[in-house]
Amino acid sequence: MRTVLNFAEFKVAWKQEYERLAKSIASFFTSSKGSIGEIGCGGGQLTIPLAKLATNHHIIAVDSF
């Protein structure tokens, strides 16, 4: 974790945290193919970096965003 001093840095830090979380979640995938469901995906802050890591998985994302 790092200290953020302005809004531009905040946006970058926030994106990096979601990418770090996506890597952590992707480490749980034990098969080379599968489906992932995400309920409440919002604007895709986690879904997009996760999709980049889980290229052989089908992602179903649902939200009213």
C-alpha positions, 0 to 999 in steps of 0.5 A: 500500500502507498500514500496517494497525494493527488487525484491522478495518483489515486486513479492509478493506485486504485487501478493497480489495486484491482489488478492485484486483486484480479491476480489473486483471484485468478490464482484460484482457477485450477482448470484451464477452461471454465466459467466465472460469474460476477454479480455486481460488476459495476463498471468492470474495474475488477472484471476487465483485469480478471478477463485479461488474466483468465483468457480461457474462461467465459465471464458472465458479469451482471450489474445495472450500472 
